[in-house]
């Protein structure tokens, strides 16, 4: 099993395995991702309007990065380099948290 990376150079942003990087123990499994991906992509589809940009990073890698920080307890700034930038990951986590808080959950 290898980590998934977003390939953008002529590959239409497909997620492909990276031969050089092994998964972290906190990474979401293929089975679990198949169950949860629709929830994340539905939320992404609803994000439109001013201040929302097209997604550049693979959503699964963002979720993996959030799980890594949660599991290890490291500061966001120390997120390993094979994840998306820590500010991007933090923003996804923060927006999701605010949305859940607004719902009252």
Backbone torsions as a table, in degrees:
resi	resn	phi	psi	omega
1	UNK	NA	135.6	179.7
2	UNK	-124.1	160.7	176.5
3	UNK	-68.3	154.5	177.9
4	UNK	-98.4	138.0	178.0
5	UNK	-129.8	152.9	178.7
6	UNK	-88.8	118.9	179.3
7	UNK	-98.9	123.0	-174.2
8	UNK	-113.0	-19.3	-175.6
9	UNK	-75.3	87.0	176.2
10	UNK	77.8	4.4	-178.0
11	UNK	-107.5	17.7	178.2
12	UNK	53.9	32.5	175.5
13	UNK	67.9	30.5	179.5
14	UNK	-74.0	147.7	175.6
15	UNK	-88.6	121.6	-178.1
16	UNK	-130.6	154.3	178.4
17	UNK	-68.6	140.7	177.2
18	UNK	-99.4	119.6	-176.5
19	UNK	-67.7	-15.9	-172.3
20	UNK	-98.4	-1.8	-173.1
21	UNK	-135.4	125.3	178.0
22	UNK	-87.7	156.9	-179.3
23	UNK	-71.8	154.8	171.7
24	UNK	-85.6	156.8	-179.6
25	UNK	-63.6	-23.1	-179.4
26	UNK	-85.2	-8.1	-178.1
27	UNK	-61.3	145.3	177.8
28	UNK	-72.8	137.4	-178.7
29	UNK	-73.5	162.8	178.2
30	UNK	-59.8	-41.0	-179.5
31	UNK	-64.9	-47.0	-179.9
32	UNK	-65.9	-37.7	179.0
33	UNK	-65.4	-38.4	178.2
34	UNK	-60.5	-32.2	179.0
35	UNK	-79.8	-35.0	-173.5
36	UNK	-98.5	-19.4	-177.7
37	UNK	-54.2	-44.1	-179.2
38	UNK	-57.7	-34.6	178.9
39	UNK	-65.8	-44.7	-179.5
40	UNK	-68.8	-42.7	-178.2
41	UNK	-70.0	-31.7	175.5
42	UNK	-64.4	-43.1	177.5
43	UNK	-63.2	-39.4	178.2
44	UNK	-64.1	-39.6	-178.0
45	UNK	-64.6	-30.2	179.8
46	UNK	-78.5	-15.1	-179.6
47	UNK	-81.3	98.7	178.6
48	UNK	-136.5	169.2	176.0
49	UNK	101.9	-172.7	-178.1
50	UNK	-60.5	139.4	177.1
51	UNK	86.8	0.3	176.8
52	UNK	-111.4	128.1	-179.3
53	UNK	-108.4	162.3	175.6
54	UNK	-62.4	145.0	-178.5
55	UNK	-68.8	129.6	179.8
56	UNK	-102.7	-33.5	-175.3
57	UNK	-104.5	150.1	179.1
58	UNK	-64.2	127.7	-177.3
59	UNK	-61.3	-36.3	178.4
60	UNK	-63.3	-39.6	178.6
61	UNK	-67.8	-32.3	176.2
62	UNK	-66.9	-44.6	177.1
63	UNK	-62.2	-43.0	177.8
64	UNK	-60.2	-39.7	179.7
65	UNK	-66.2	-41.7	177.6
66	UNK	-62.1	-43.7	178.2
67	UNK	-63.6	-36.9	179.4
68	UNK	-63.8	-46.3	179.1
69	UNK	-64.1	-41.7	179.6
70	UNK	-63.4	-42.4	-177.1
71	UNK	-72.2	-41.6	-174.6
72	UNK	-90.6	-24.3	-179.4
73	UNK	77.4	14.1	-179.2
74	UNK	-74.0	156.7	171.1
75	UNK	-65.7	150.6	-179.6
76	UNK	-52.7	-39.3	-175.8
77	UNK	-63.4	-19.6	-178.3
78	UNK	-95.9	12.8	177.8
79	UNK	-59.2	130.2	-178.6
80	UNK	-55.7	153.1	-173.1
81	UNK	-68.0	-16.1	-179.9
82	UNK	-85.4	3.1	170.7
83	UNK	-95.8	166.6	172.3
84	UNK	-59.9	165.4	-179.9
85	UNK	-54.9	141.8	-174.0
86	UNK	-60.8	-33.2	179.8
87	UNK	-65.8	-38.3	177.5
88	UNK	-64.7	-46.7	-179.4
89	UNK	-63.0	-44.3	179.3
90	UNK	-60.7	-43.2	179.8
91	UNK	-60.8	-42.5	176.9
92	UNK	-62.0	-42.8	-179.7
93	UNK	-65.6	-44.3	-178.6
94	UNK	-65.3	-44.7	179.6
95	UNK	-63.1	-43.6	178.1
96	UNK	-62.4	-40.3	178.7
97	UNK	-65.5	-40.7	177.9
98	UNK	-66.0	-38.6	-179.9
99	UNK	-64.3	-44.6	179.1
100	UNK	-64.8	-39.2	-179.9
101	UNK	-65.3	-38.1	179.8
102	UNK	-66.4	-30.7	178.5
103	UNK	-74.8	-16.8	-178.8
104	UNK	90.4	16.8	179.4
105	UNK	-93.4	NA	NA
